[in-house]
Amino acid sequence: MTQEESRAAYWRANLRLLAILLTIWFVVSFGFGILLSQPLNAFSLGGYPLGFWFAQQGSIYTFIILIFFYAWRMNVLDRKFDVHEE
């Protein structure tokens, strides 16, 4: 694999990861927090309706988890494509 092909593959892998993580965040924050909040309110979490919980806390927790997952996964990709820090 040439250096240009390696760069292109690295960038594709990065963009694919970003697209997946942003889709998850969109589904959790907009889908669960806004669009599906009424059906989710039939359930409760910690005494609060689940739709309300996703709108107020769940999307934030999901975002934080996605940040840590992204950092971990990018470290794996950096090592795979030999662009990691020493």
Secondary structure, DSSP 8 states (H G I E B T S, - for coil): --HHHHHHHHHHHHHHHHHHHHHHHHIIIIIIIIITHHHHTTSEETTEEHHHHIIIIIHHHHHHHHHHHHHHHHHHHHHHTT----
